[in-house]
């Protein structure tokens, strides 16, 4: 019996002695931050919707584009490998909060609702919300002409609330408002719907509209813009301040070196605003 109590006492003392070490390890692990965790695992996991040419899209089975070039630079500065997941846009923000990946590196419009819940990086691009119609469309010559028309955009995109607000504005002015708003999983699907006559107009970001008309000339035209000038950013979880600051710093380096301008001219043929401050709405994280 004495040996039993002696052995039990030794085990208790051993656990008590190890407790500070275990607590210290847990504290260190928590304090390391996401960047240290990424470096320890040797890979950064990124969520992207590669369906927004020329920002990010698939060519020959590989994700390419303006944002992919920026991402490659950021990852090279981390010194880790890239695991880039191509996912539907609607699942990216929930997936980020669920920690399915480290950062959402896809073109994400900044708005007040999202900015109160998610942490935006410094913008990688900027845009207007433009109305695009078929080149032979004669009924729609200005934004107000979409009264009673079938209009499309991407589901859960930053453009959706813009067109919904414009629809309300048209009705308040005595118009019919949008006849029907069709929401598609991706922006390329809206292009197809417009070309095939399923919808009368689509609302998309101006850089994408420019590339769309360049790729298929004499097929589409822009008749105007609605809403406010907007910025496109990547998104991280609010608690991952270290990764947000790192990405912001690297985008700043590319801006200062002229690399960002070079990439914009390469992919768009024009420059876009990417300010270091003043791009977040009031109350943003």
Buried (B, 14 or more C-beta within 10 A) or exposed (E): EEEEEEEEEEEEEEEEEEEEEEEEEEEEEEEBBBBEBBBEEEBBBBBBBBBBBBBBBEEEEEBBBBBBBBBEBBBEEBEBEBEBBBBEBBBBBEBBEEEBBBBBBBBBBBBEEBBEEBBBBBBBBBBBBBBBBBEEBEEBEEBBBBBBBBBBBBBBBBBBBBBBEBBEBBEEEEBEBBBEBBBBBBBBBBBEBBBEEBBBBBBBBBBBBBBBBEEEEEBBBBBBBBBEEBBBBBBBBEEBBBBBBBBBEBBBBBBEEEBBBEBBEEBBEEEBEBEEEEBBEEEBB
